Amino acid sequence: MPVAAPEMHLPKRVAVIGAGIAGLTVAHELARRGYLVSIYEANAEAGDFFRSTRRAASR
Ligand SMILES: Cc1cc2nc3c(=O)[nH]c(=O)nc-3n(C[C@H](O)[C@H](O)[C@H](O)COP(=O)(O)OP(=O)(O)OC[C@H]3O[C@@H](n4cnc5c(N)ncnc54)[C@H](O)[C@@H]3O)c2cc1C
């Protein structure tokens, strides 16, 4: 009788480095597909360049 590979029963986990537009987008899409996503961001806030453009626009 065939035995299933152990990894077939593990949740799909992904680490995303950087919470800029690209990182947040891929994290969102993978989460929708059932992946368990962890985002690692060097800054205190997410968004990076997008966040800086919003600050400049609000002045
Ligand atoms: C001057 C300028 C003007 C622009 N104007 C436009 C425009 O008008 N329209 C447009 O569509 N695009 C524009 N762009 C391009 C757009 O800003 C970028 O394409 C977009 O921000 C890239 O997003 P990103 O998520 O790839 O990178 P980023 O927004 O740079 O995010 C990367 C994130 O990863 C984090 N990070 C990096 N390394 C690590 C690490 N080792 N560990 C943890 N975190 C890490 C950073 O802190 C950052 O938060 C412009 C870019 C520049 C520089």
The ligand as an SDF file (V2000), in Angstrom:
LIG
                    3D

 53 58  0  0  0  0  0  0  0  0999 V2000
   11.5940   58.3700   -7.2710 C   0  0  0  0  0  0  0  0  0  0  0  0
   10.6480   57.2210   -7.6520 C   0  0  0  0  0  0  0  0  0  0  0  0
    9.4370   57.5210   -8.2630 C   0  0  0  0  0  0  0  0  0  0  0  0
    8.5410   56.4960   -8.6190 C   0  0  0  0  0  0  0  0  0  0  0  0
    7.3570   56.8240   -9.1980 N   0  0  0  0  0  0  0  0  0  0  0  0
    6.4840   55.8470   -9.5280 C   0  0  0  0  0  0  0  0  0  0  0  0
    5.2100   56.1610  -10.0990 C   0  0  0  0  0  0  0  0  0  0  0  0
    4.8840   57.3230  -10.3170 O   0  0  0  0  0  0  0  0  0  0  0  0
    4.3520   55.1360  -10.3960 N   0  0  0  0  0  0  0  0  0  0  0  0
    4.7020   53.8430  -10.1780 C   0  0  0  0  0  0  0  0  0  0  0  0
    3.8990   52.9490  -10.4930 O   0  0  0  0  0  0  0  0  0  0  0  0
    5.8990   53.5120   -9.6420 N   0  0  0  0  0  0  0  0  0  0  0  0
    6.7920   54.4650   -9.3150 C   0  0  0  0  0  0  0  0  0  0  0  0
    8.0050   54.1470   -8.7840 N   0  0  0  0  0  0  0  0  0  0  0  0
    8.3230   52.7570   -8.6340 C   0  0  0  0  0  0  0  0  0  0  0  0
    7.6310   52.1700   -7.3990 C   0  0  0  0  0  0  0  0  0  0  0  0
    7.7890   53.0190   -6.2850 O   0  0  0  0  0  0  0  0  0  0  0  0
    8.3010   50.8820   -7.1440 C   0  0  0  0  0  0  0  0  0  0  0  0
    8.2100   50.0730   -8.3110 O   0  0  0  0  0  0  0  0  0  0  0  0
    7.6450   50.1270   -6.0020 C   0  0  0  0  0  0  0  0  0  0  0  0
    7.6240   50.9140   -4.8300 O   0  0  0  0  0  0  0  0  0  0  0  0
    8.4470   48.8950   -5.7490 C   0  0  0  0  0  0  0  0  0  0  0  0
    7.7740   48.2060   -4.7440 O   0  0  0  0  0  0  0  0  0  0  0  0
    8.4950   47.0520   -4.0130 P   0  0  0  0  0  0  0  0  0  0  0  0
    7.5020   46.4280   -3.0860 O   0  0  0  0  0  0  0  0  0  0  0  0
    9.1390   46.1510   -5.0190 O   0  0  0  0  0  0  0  0  0  0  0  0
    9.6970   47.7310   -3.2530 O   0  0  0  0  0  0  0  0  0  0  0  0
    9.6440   48.7910   -2.0410 P   0  0  0  0  0  0  0  0  0  0  0  0
    8.4430   49.6740   -2.0870 O   0  0  0  0  0  0  0  0  0  0  0  0
   10.9970   49.4280   -2.0860 O   0  0  0  0  0  0  0  0  0  0  0  0
    9.5200   47.8760   -0.7350 O   0  0  0  0  0  0  0  0  0  0  0  0
   10.5500   46.9860   -0.3590 C   0  0  0  0  0  0  0  0  0  0  0  0
   10.3950   46.7110    1.1330 C   0  0  0  0  0  0  0  0  0  0  0  0
   11.2610   45.6610    1.5090 O   0  0  0  0  0  0  0  0  0  0  0  0
   11.8800   45.9970    2.7330 C   0  0  0  0  0  0  0  0  0  0  0  0
   13.1130   45.2450    2.8120 N   0  0  0  0  0  0  0  0  0  0  0  0
   14.1390   45.2580    1.9180 C   0  0  0  0  0  0  0  0  0  0  0  0
   15.0780   44.3840    2.2950 N   0  0  0  0  0  0  0  0  0  0  0  0
   14.6400   43.8020    3.4490 C   0  0  0  0  0  0  0  0  0  0  0  0
   15.1750   42.8150    4.3220 C   0  0  0  0  0  0  0  0  0  0  0  0
   16.3820   42.2320    4.0810 N   0  0  0  0  0  0  0  0  0  0  0  0
   14.4560   42.4420    5.4090 N   0  0  0  0  0  0  0  0  0  0  0  0
   13.2490   43.0340    5.6680 C   0  0  0  0  0  0  0  0  0  0  0  0
   12.6780   43.9640    4.8700 N   0  0  0  0  0  0  0  0  0  0  0  0
   13.3810   44.3560    3.7740 C   0  0  0  0  0  0  0  0  0  0  0  0
   12.0700   47.5080    2.6730 C   0  0  0  0  0  0  0  0  0  0  0  0
   12.1970   48.0750    3.9560 O   0  0  0  0  0  0  0  0  0  0  0  0
   10.7610   47.9280    1.9990 C   0  0  0  0  0  0  0  0  0  0  0  0
    9.7180   48.1730    2.9230 O   0  0  0  0  0  0  0  0  0  0  0  0
    8.8990   55.1380   -8.3810 C   0  0  0  0  0  0  0  0  0  0  0  0
   10.1340   54.8470   -7.7530 C   0  0  0  0  0  0  0  0  0  0  0  0
   10.9920   55.8620   -7.3860 C   0  0  0  0  0  0  0  0  0  0  0  0
   12.3050   55.5290   -6.6950 C   0  0  0  0  0  0  0  0  0  0  0  0
  1  2  1  0
  2  3  1  0
  2 52  2  0
  3  4  2  0
  4  5  1  0
  4 50  1  0
  5  6  2  0
  6  7  1  0
  6 13  1  0
  7  8  2  0
  7  9  1  0
  9 10  1  0
 10 11  2  0
 10 12  1  0
 12 13  2  0
 13 14  1  0
 14 15  1  0
 14 50  1  0
 15 16  1  0
 16 17  1  0
 16 18  1  0
 18 19  1  0
 18 20  1  0
 20 21  1  0
 20 22  1  0
 22 23  1  0
 23 24  1  0
 24 25  2  0
 24 26  1  0
 24 27  1  0
 27 28  1  0
 28 29  2  0
 28 30  1  0
 28 31  1  0
 31 32  1  0
 32 33  1  0
 33 34  1  0
 33 48  1  0
 34 35  1  0
 35 36  1  0
 35 46  1  0
 36 37  1  0
 36 45  1  0
 37 38  2  0
 38 39  1  0
 39 40  1  0
 39 45  2  0
 40 41  1  0
 40 42  2  0
 42 43  1  0
 43 44  2  0
 44 45  1  0
 46 47  1  0
 46 48  1  0
 48 49  1  0
 50 51  2  0
 51 52  1  0
 52 53  1  0
M  END
$$$$
